[in-house]
Amino acid sequence: MTHPFHPLFGREFDLIDYRHSWGEDRVVYVDEMGEARSLPARWTSAVAEDPAVVVSAGRSHFRVADLVELAKLVRGATR
């Protein structure tokens, strides 16, 4: 788990499956209770680190694509 705010940050799990589900790429793993769980692939090392994050060297908290999507959601909510 590479997402810094996830409770499982730093833990390693065996990858069971990689699939597109819920509109995004997700990984499936087995948790410590033996249950299959899924989470966004971008929260793990299963995908390459976002180039914007690498270039910003931790100075930027948001990706441009995410801010654009947020602006669309806010615009839609205020109509």
Helices and strands as residue ranges (DSSP letters): E 15-21, E 24-30, E 36-40, G 41-43, H 51-56, H 64-77
